[in-house]
Amino acid sequence: MVKKAHFVTGKGGVGKSLVAAVLARHFSQKNQQILLAELSEFSFYKDFLNLPEIHYLPTKWTDKVDVSQWSANDCLREYALHLLKIEKLYELFFENPVTRSLVQVAPGLQELAILGKVTSSPRRHGPPMNYDQLVIDAFATGHFLSLLQAPRAMAETIPFGPMGEQSRSIDRYIRDPQFTEVHVVSLCEDLPITETLELYFGLQNNFQIRPRVYLNKLFNLTKNDLASLDTQAQDYLSAEIEAEQRAKITLQKNGIKFIELPLVTSLNTETILTTLLPQMQGVE
């Protein structure tokens, strides 16, 4: 049974998919079975992990890690088939044009379908998932908050019946720090840091979740390291050093601890993962 779900988010382009892969490898080294799921229309992991194809049904990456690509429609279809048992009934109710249109426009329903899948194992609703932990390469920061808010919003909109009951059950697990952990990835640029702060305090105030924060692609240089470089390189790297210092000071002033991830110049996947893995020590 799934004991914990790790959501990895951040502003687009900060490296959240990479960090999710590193986390999945990290947890697998604890002799746990891990599912790495990406909520994206286009798979990052197919090329990065050199996998033949990635679909909703899991694809094996290592002995301990499977990779899957989740869409709201796939999550809803699997759950409905599990309840109805007969595919023809599913097609009758869910594959007609009217129902498909309603699913697409119903506020929060797609997000609810995804979180229903995430929490299905401990809630014992839906097909079993034989994994110890889930690592979810989730939506970027703005959409991510909408994702987590969907169950409570649905429960308030439809408080009675199975929909209300299921929504409240999903919401309880999403707000349970023993089950849900959020990992926020940022670069040392002003906009990613601002979005990280907004998400961090939004999660803390509204969900009682204190996320882990990662500063990614750090040069970790000093002014002395630049002495042997030409003027153009010195100017560029000096600006990077100042940006890193500003980002660290901003997070520290807000009482936010963070994990530093160095810039890895290699294009080899295994080298990248091996370089970043030691930084995950202590992440449970």
Secondary structure, DSSP 4 states (H G I P E B T S, - for coil): ---EEEEEEESTTSSHHHHHHHHHHHHHTTT--EEEEE--SS-SHHHHTT-S---SS-EESSSSEEEEE--HHHHHHHHHHHHH--HHHHHHHHSSHHHHHHHHHSTTHHHHHHHHHHTHHHHT-SS----SEEEEE---HHHHHHHHHHHHHHHHHS-SHHHHHHHHHHHHHHT-TTTEEEEEEE-SSHHHHHHHHHHHHHHHHHH----EEEEEEE----GGGGTTS-HHHHHHHHHHHHHHHHHHHHHHHTT--EEEEE------HHHHHHHHGGGGTT--
